[in-house]
Amino acid sequence: MKRLPSSVLPWLLLSPAMVLLIAFTHYPALATLWHSFFSTPKGVRPSVFVGLENYRLMADDPVFWQALCNNLWFALGTIPLAIALAILMALWVNEKLAGRGVLRLAYFTPTVLPMIAVANIWLFFYTPQYGLLEQITGALGLPSHNWLGNPQTVLGALMVVAVWKEAGFFMIFYLAALQQISPVLAEAAALEGASRWQYFWRVQFPLLMPTTLFVLINALINAFRLVDHIVVMTKGGPDNASSLLLYYIYEVGFAFWDSSYAAALTVVLLALLGLIALVKFRVLDRRTHYQ
Amino acid sequence: MRRTVLKSLAALAVSAAFCTPVLAANPVEISFYYPVAVGGAVTKTIDSMVADFEKAHPDIKVKAIYAGTYQESIVKALTAFKGGTPPTLAVLLSTDLFTLIDENAILPIDSLASSAEDKKWIAGFYKGFMENSQTEGKTWGIPFQRSTIVMYYNKALFKEAGLNPDKAPANWNEMVEAAKKLTKRDAAGNVTQWGVKIPSTGFGYWMFQAMTASNDTLLMNSAGTKTYFDKPGAVQALQHWVDLTTKEKVMPAGSIEWGTTPKDFLEQKAAMVWTTTGNLTNIRTNASFPFGVAMLPGIKHPGSPTGGGNFYVFNKTSPAEQQAAMKFIRFATEPARAAQWSIATGYVAPRQDAWDTPEMKKYLQDVPAADVAREQMKYGVAELSTHDNQRVTKALNDNLQAALSDTKTPEAALKDAQREAERILRSYGR
């Protein structure tokens, strides 16, 4: 057997990963872009080139704009809160306290539960009149409220679920990062007479920055790819008040079978996620200190 | 010698793989998607029906696949169809008719069953149910789990409120009056028991159609190319619905979940609920109080759209599979079995001969409520069904929810729904 030329081997080693990457990431993305310029084929009507018509339709589509706005609000409402909670929980379970393992497990539980089951449980929490939330507020004498049935509160109610679900997951990263911080720093801070808050704000928080960055990107992506809660809890209603971008894409693609319009919507979502990645690499990365 | 045997065996295996229908001894396997839209043990009932069928037809194997809700089922069926492996047979909403035809996904039943005897069989189904099953002069679906909307009411709560428990409200005004007496508030003014609940998620358009039907207003034409959402009769009907929460305060504000409505009734949190007759058996088994079933109280007269699912046979399947599927449909709609199915679930048996069976007659004596839905069909209209049905229905549902949650007036909401529907349907009108 002859030896392979030296340039072939690296490509051979790369190829399994590359085949997967091309088949499941690059090709679908390009195909989506291509399909978004055509009309949807129907059993009786083949697809034709329509140029930018799908995008023009999108500009006039109030549901698309609403889903996009909902999504931005959703991201704004959940991410800072989930991250703050995650840091708090991580700081707490990082201490030496009794039952620490159980507490860590409790915080992490939401992450390991299947999303559909979780959404069903929350659906029961929010049920008017006899749901868990109602039983608590009812016992306190507060008025009954239809949380998921009211366009003003439905998005907020879904945000609570997302924060509950995400915070425990992010806590794990913060916990790992906190344990990487050398105890020498804590001792030095104690010697200098720094308060608990000063130690956190001047020492711990800056050192957690790489984790925060990682978590932030993940949270942003999660906010834009959320779909399962919506399917189970609200189906985007009432009157699209809780429709998020990915749910709307699902609806257009698989309830209306308008695959080319769904492709155009997907391109917009991809562009948004691409933008987020760009911001991470170009801007945030430079301002972060790694150890 | 051994080699020749092996060779011929291999050849046999290859030819068998290519022409299964030729070998009649091999059982034909068909796949059957079905949805569940009501509470109770419907899956078990279907499984036992499939087992009985396989016993009666040992040459056919049926793979019954529970495919989720109606919406999820059509997504799965059409995705499978586009992927080249459609189910042979599926139960999908009767209103999905135009969507399935436009995708070229289903076969007309009369192309598979064309003998004189078959024609007689098809003619045996209730006309009301066939309205959503026939178009272009062809029969595309066979009624199976069909229903109408009925009103369930809690007799114990009626008695408590000083109402006659044996007489349900017969019209809209009577319903509102009864609901006022049935709505209870605690000392702080919070409602602990609602007079009436009409669900608005998922099947909002269906409930609304009952109101418009009783107000002499149709919502679409039979070709599925035009809608009439903003007719004065429709606006008036929606105003009545909205008034239940804003003016009369006998129904909770915001959207009311389709899925939890039967539960609200069983928990005695709502004294009267509108839901499908398909929930009858679920409510009958789980209610801890006496209850009644009544025709929907109408605005001018009673009225209800039909609803529920039809059998469809899919394109891109082999003729042998299609014939096997037809055998299954015939089996499931035989009078005795249709009666049994109706008794097990509460769905309306779709043929007169099923109602004439001794089992059904005995059942009606025990549960007279089961006859309400059939009686109501005299006032029945076809369920809302158009081309691009899911999209048109969503436009209406969204706007109904907007009106019910007080973000649009009924008139503005229905105008928006109509404009949206016209935009969606413009290419089909020509």
Contacts between the chains, C-beta under 8 A, distances in Angstrom:
chain1	res1	chain2	res2	distance
A	42	B	102	5.6
A	42	B	103	6.4
A	43	B	101	8.0
A	43	B	102	6.0
A	43	B	103	4.3
A	43	B	104	2.9
A	43	B	105	6.7
A	44	B	102	6.4
A	44	B	104	6.2
A	127	B	257	7.7
A	127	B	260	6.0
A	128	B	252	6.1
A	129	B	192	7.8
A	129	B	194	8.0
A	129	B	252	7.9
A	129	B	264	7.1
A	129	B	267	7.7
A	129	B	269	4.7
A	130	B	267	5.6
A	130	B	269	6.2
A	138	B	190	7.3
A	141	B	188	5.6
A	143	B	188	7.4
A	143	B	189	7.8
A	143	B	190	5.2
A	144	B	190	5.4
A	144	B	191	6.5
A	144	B	252	7.7
A	146	B	252	5.7
A	146	B	253	6.4
A	146	B	254	3.9
A	146	B	255	7.6
A	146	B	256	7.9
A	148	B	255	7.9
A	148	B	257	7.6
A	149	B	201	7.9
A	149	B	252	7.5
A	149	B	253	7.7
A	149	B	254	3.2
A	149	B	255	4.1
A	149	B	256	6.4
A	149	B	257	7.2
A	149	B	405	7.3
A	150	B	253	7.2
A	150	B	254	4.1
A	150	B	255	7.9
A	150	B	405	6.1
A	151	B	254	7.9
A	151	B	401	8.0
A	151	B	402	7.9
A	151	B	405	5.2
A	151	B	407	6.1
A	235	B	201	6.7
A	235	B	202	7.2
A	237	B	201	5.9
A	237	B	255	6.1
A	237	B	397	7.6
A	237	B	398	7.4
A	237	B	401	5.6
A	238	B	200	7.6
A	238	B	201	7.4
A	238	B	254	6.7
A	238	B	255	4.1
A	238	B	401	3.9
A	238	B	402	7.4
A	238	B	404	7.5
A	238	B	405	5.2
A	239	B	398	4.8
A	239	B	399	7.2
A	239	B	401	4.4
A	239	B	402	4.1
A	239	B	405	6.7
A	239	B	407	6.6
A	240	B	398	6.0
A	251	B	394	7.7
A	254	B	75	4.6
A	254	B	79	7.1
A	255	B	71	6.5
A	255	B	75	6.8
A	255	B	390	4.7
A	255	B	391	7.7
A	255	B	394	7.5
A	256	B	388	7.0
A	256	B	390	5.5
A	256	B	391	4.6
A	256	B	394	7.9
A	257	B	78	6.5
A	257	B	99	7.4
A	257	B	103	7.2
A	258	B	391	7.8
